[in-house]
Amino acid sequence: MKVLAADGLGFAVPIDSVTKIIDHFKNRGRVIRPWLGLKMLDLNDMVVAQLQERDPSFPKVNKGVLVSMVTPGSPC
């Protein structure tokens, strides 16, 4: 089966990443990826303004992330 919309589509993977993945696979038989289990939203001026409209007590910040959800069973 050929996907026509993907003709000419390619991916570049840094060799350092490939080397680490191959080493993990050889040593452990699988690749282990770390995860936190958090859903985060990057804070910028527009997002902060919208959050302050909803809740005037939301702090005035100019950078950071808002953790909107923690996945049940996650390491956090």
C-alpha positions in Angstrom: 0.0 0.0 0.0 1.4 3.4 -1.0 0.3 6.6 0.6 0.2 9.2 -2.2 0.0 12.2 0.1 3.3 11.3 1.7 5.4 11.0 -1.5 8.7 12.8 -1.0 8.3 13.1 2.7 11.4 12.4 4.7 12.6 12.6 8.3 16.0 13.6 9.7 17.0 12.0 13.0 20.2 13.2 14.7 22.8 10.5 14.8 23.4 11.1 18.5 19.8 10.2 19.2 20.0 7.1 17.1 23.1 5.9 18.8 21.6 6.3 22.3 18.4 4.4 21.2 20.4 1.6 19.7 22.6 1.3 22.9 19.4 1.2 25.1 17.9 -1.4 22.8 21.0 -3.6 22.9 21.5 -3.3 26.6 17.9 -3.6 27.8 16.0 -5.1 24.9 13.7 -2.0 24.8 14.0 1.8 24.8 13.0 3.5 28.0 11.8 7.0 27.7 11.3 9.3 30.8 7.9 10.9 31.3 6.3 13.1 33.9 2.6 12.7 33.1 1.9 16.4 33.1 -0.3 18.4 30.7 1.3 21.8 30.5 0.5 25.1 28.9 3.3 27.6 28.0 2.4 31.0 29.5 2.7 34.0 27.3 1.1 37.5 27.5 -2.0 36.4 25.7 -2.6 33.3 27.8 -2.0 35.1 31.0 -4.5 37.9 30.0 -7.1 35.3 29.2 -6.6 33.5 32.5 -6.8 36.9 34.4 -10.1 37.7 32.6 -11.5 34.4 34.0 -9.9 34.8 37.5 -8.6 38.3 38.5 -6.5 36.7 41.3 -4.4 34.8 38.7 -0.8 36.2 39.1 0.7 38.5 36.5 3.6 36.6 35.2 5.6 36.9 31.9 7.0 33.4 31.6 6.6 29.8 32.8 4.1 27.0 32.4 0.7 26.2 33.9 0.3 22.5 34.9 -3.4 21.9 33.9 -3.5 18.1 34.5 -1.5 15.4 36.2 -2.0 12.0 34.7 -3.3 9.4 37.2 -0.6 6.9 38.0 2.2 9.1 36.7 5.5 9.6 38.6 4.5 13.1 39.7 
